[in-house]
């Protein structure tokens, strides 16, 4: 007999400790940037109990969303993009996306032009970028399979 799949979440911060949390690099790191935004559902409502992870060569960060769906990471400027793993209620498995800081990456040319902007973070200040994640519906963020994530040259 197989065990049925369960959805992921909700997440409780005390059960998933990670000392550095969203602060992947020190504030005075020469390549430090802030990546922030909101996670929303198909109706545009905040997802207050999502968990996001980012990983870059030699770097890892984990952040739970706030009640308003907001999140904030301090990480190093990537060569091309920041991989983002999203765990949220209603999902059977986490989903991958990418946060590009410019729209010039070759991979983006393969994405439907009407959806391409969901992969590009917007500058929101000096060394700060806003990257909103919409889980479904109009303006849904492009999510990739793991093979798509694994191509660091894109």
C-alpha positions as CSV (number, residue, x, y, z in Angstrom):
1,X,0.0,0.0,0.0
2,X,1.3,3.4,-0.9
3,X,1.2,6.4,1.5
4,X,-0.8,9.2,-0.1
5,X,0.9,12.5,-0.8
6,X,0.4,15.4,1.6
7,X,0.7,19.1,0.8
8,X,3.7,21.1,2.2
9,X,3.2,23.6,5.0
10,X,2.2,25.4,7.0
11,X,5.7,26.1,8.4
12,X,6.4,27.1,11.9
13,X,9.7,29.1,12.3
14,X,10.6,27.4,15.6
15,X,10.6,24.0,13.9
16,X,12.9,25.1,11.0
17,X,15.8,26.9,12.6
18,X,18.6,28.2,10.5
19,X,21.0,30.6,12.2
20,X,21.7,32.9,9.3
21,X,18.1,32.8,8.0
22,X,17.7,35.4,5.3
23,X,21.1,37.1,5.9
24,X,23.3,35.2,3.5
25,X,26.1,37.7,3.4
26,X,27.2,40.4,5.9
27,X,25.7,43.9,5.3
28,X,29.1,45.3,4.4
29,X,29.9,42.6,1.9
30,X,31.0,44.4,-1.3
31,X,28.5,42.5,-3.5
32,X,25.6,42.5,-1.0
33,X,22.2,43.1,-2.4
34,X,18.7,42.9,-0.9
35,X,16.1,40.7,-2.6
36,X,12.6,41.3,-1.3
37,X,9.0,41.0,-2.3
38,X,5.7,39.3,-1.6
39,X,4.3,35.9,-2.1
40,X,0.6,35.9,-3.2
41,X,-2.0,33.4,-4.1
42,X,-4.2,33.3,-7.2
43,X,-6.5,36.0,-5.8
44,X,-3.6,38.3,-5.0
45,X,-3.9,37.6,-1.3
46,X,-0.7,37.2,0.8
47,X,0.6,33.8,1.5
48,X,1.7,34.3,5.2
49,X,3.1,30.8,5.8
50,X,5.4,30.2,2.8
51,X,9.0,29.3,3.1
52,X,11.6,30.5,0.6
53,X,15.1,29.2,0.1
54,X,17.8,30.7,-2.1
55,X,21.0,29.1,-3.1
56,X,24.0,30.3,-5.0
57,X,27.5,28.9,-5.2
58,X,28.7,28.6,-1.6
59,X,25.6,30.5,-0.2
60,X,22.3,29.4,1.2
61,X,19.4,31.4,2.8
62,X,16.0,30.5,4.2
63,X,13.2,32.9,5.0
64,X,9.6,32.5,6.1
65,X,7.1,35.0,4.8
66,X,5.5,37.5,7.1
67,X,1.7,37.9,7.7
68,X,1.5,40.2,4.7
69,X,3.3,37.6,2.5
70,X,6.5,39.7,2.5
71,X,10.1,38.3,2.6
72,X,13.6,39.8,2.6
73,X,17.0,38.3,1.8
74,X,20.4,39.9,1.9
75,X,22.7,37.9,-0.5
76,X,25.5,38.4,-3.0
77,X,24.8,39.8,-6.5
78,X,24.6,36.7,-8.7
79,X,26.4,36.2,-12.0
80,X,23.1,35.6,-13.8
81,X,20.2,34.8,-11.4
82,X,19.2,33.7,-7.9
83,X,17.5,30.3,-7.7
84,X,14.4,30.5,-5.5
85,X,12.7,27.4,-4.0
86,X,9.1,28.0,-2.8
87,X,7.4,25.8,-0.2
88,X,3.7,26.8,0.3
89,X,0.4,25.3,1.5
90,X,-1.5,23.5,-1.2
91,X,1.7,22.3,-3.0
92,X,2.6,18.6,-3.1
93,X,6.2,19.5,-3.8
94,X,8.1,22.8,-3.6
95,X,8.5,24.8,-6.8
96,X,11.6,26.4,-8.4
97,X,11.8,29.8,-10.0
98,X,14.6,32.2,-10.8
99,X,15.1,35.9,-9.9
100,X,17.0,37.6,-12.7
101,X,18.4,41.1,-12.0
102,X,18.3,42.0,-15.7
103,X,16.3,40.9,-18.7
104,X,19.3,40.1,-20.8
105,X,20.0,36.5,-19.9
106,X,19.8,34.1,-22.9
107,X,17.3,31.8,-21.0
108,X,14.7,34.5,-20.9
109,X,14.5,34.6,-24.7
110,X,13.0,31.1,-24.4
111,X,10.2,32.3,-22.1
112,X,6.9,33.6,-23.4
113,X,7.3,37.4,-23.7
114,X,4.0,37.9,-21.8
115,X,5.3,35.9,-18.8
116,X,9.0,36.8,-19.0
117,X,8.7,39.7,-16.5
118,X,7.7,37.3,-13.7
119,X,11.3,36.2,-13.7
120,X,12.9,39.6,-13.6
121,X,13.4,41.5,-10.3
122,X,12.8,45.2,-10.4
123,X,15.3,47.7,-8.9
124,X,13.9,49.2,-5.8
125,X,16.8,51.3,-4.5
126,X,20.5,51.1,-4.4
127,X,21.5,47.4,-4.3
128,X,17.9,46.4,-3.7
129,X,15.5,44.4,-5.9
130,X,11.9,43.6,-5.6
131,X,10.8,40.1,-6.8
132,X,7.2,39.2,-6.2
133,X,6.0,35.6,-6.5
134,X,2.5,34.9,-7.6
135,X,1.6,31.3,-7.0
136,X,-1.2,31.0,-9.6
137,X,-3.7,32.9,-11.7
138,X,-3.1,36.0,-13.8
139,X,0.5,37.1,-13.6
140,X,1.6,33.7,-12.2
141,X,5.3,33.4,-11.7
142,X,7.1,31.1,-14.2
143,X,8.1,28.0,-12.3
144,X,10.7,25.6,-13.7
145,X,11.4,21.9,-13.3
146,X,14.6,21.0,-11.5
147,X,16.4,20.4,-14.8
148,X,15.7,24.0,-15.7
149,X,17.2,25.1,-12.5
150,X,20.3,23.0,-12.9
151,X,21.6,25.0,-15.9
152,X,23.9,27.7,-14.3
153,X,24.9,29.1,-17.6
154,X,21.4,30.4,-18.4
